[in-house]
């Protein structure tokens, strides 16, 4: 019996389960079991194929690259709980205070540092929302500019290494995570620069939306301020250089560097006398929750992929994507549109585990550089944190914003930064050297 429809139907049913509210891991696993039974009944799938599932799960659990995920999550949570973001924001805010729009520029600068030091979006957005938002509103910053710059700067950890999403993409694409880190560095810095340029433009053309900090509020000046900035900046910069420098120099793998970063975060917290039993247990608890979610997603995605390939779905999707009008350009347009639209509804982990295994073979068949392809996907996935209605950065900020800040204002504030991210995405598509310059 002709069962070519099974592949497309399986994909549609999985999405239907996901959008109906089922947890993604169980939606993927349940779809796999359902279509394994249907495929077997129609003679399109040999059930003994499912015996490969334990071996694949063991392969996931023993993957040395994925071990970097809990290390980087732990490092970020420890640094957040040691109030590193709080120290940075207060001090850098004083440094930029005399400049019109200075507080917003300080948020972009600190967001970039936190991205390189932690890579955890929730921690960055919550910390900056708690500390910076009340101050910016007190000095009569536009609500939309304040919320938008905080939410957007908090997402930089998705593209600036050491990014957890780049670790996952490296595993799914079968490319070096170190190469993805190198490839993501310049695009991440470019994106931060675009944010800063937008803030500068608002300060020039709408000065009332981004005033300078009043002089009587700048409690530290001159050498005292310089000393304070040095004391606050040097420790996280040293940690960043140790973690990323060891990867880029080839001295350590991302997993080994992640372990070193986790240890460094503990040392920094202890040096600031902020490492205690409660903070350590809280960091381990948060790391366990996030890591468990990732592993369950991987297991569900592995089951889905196994059955999807068993019913010929991989051949259908590869033929569909490689046969698009325009070849490479057609694939890139469809891939980016699919990721962008799904980003309105799904988390970046879920998109990575559902779409990337389907897109990668077609991209490879068309001769697309997979490192560049991975960074492009990472840049696009970053927008999923800002796109309503389910942008997680918007939810994080809503949870800590004052009651007088309306949800619609947070959404409106995110719109210009979504546009900026799309401009950044277009730039790396038009100029691949932005990604590949450091890799080569």
Buried (B, 14 or more C-beta within 10 A) or exposed (E): EEBEEBBEBBBEBBBEBBEEEBBBBEBBBBBBEBBBEBBBEBEBBEEEBBEEBEEBBEEBEEBEBBBBBBBBBBBBBBBBBBBBBBBBBBBBBBBBBEBBBBBBBBBBBBBBBBBBBBBBBBBBBBBBBBBBBBBBBEBEBBBBBBBBBBBBBBBBBBBBBBBBBBBBBBBBBEBBBBBBBBBBBBBBBBBBEBBBEBBBEBBEEEEEBBBBBEEEEBEBEEEEBEEBBEEBBEBBBEBBEBBBEBBBEEEBBBBBBBBBBBBBBBBBBEEEEBBEEEBBEBBBEBBEEBBEBBBBBBBBBBBBBBBBBBBBBBEBBBEBBBEBEEEBEBBBBBBBEBBBEBBEBBBBBBBBBBBBBBBBBBBBEBEBBBBBBBBBBBBBBBBBBBBBEBBBBBBBBBEBBEEEBEBEBBBBBBBBBBEBBBEBBEBBBEEBEBBBEBBE
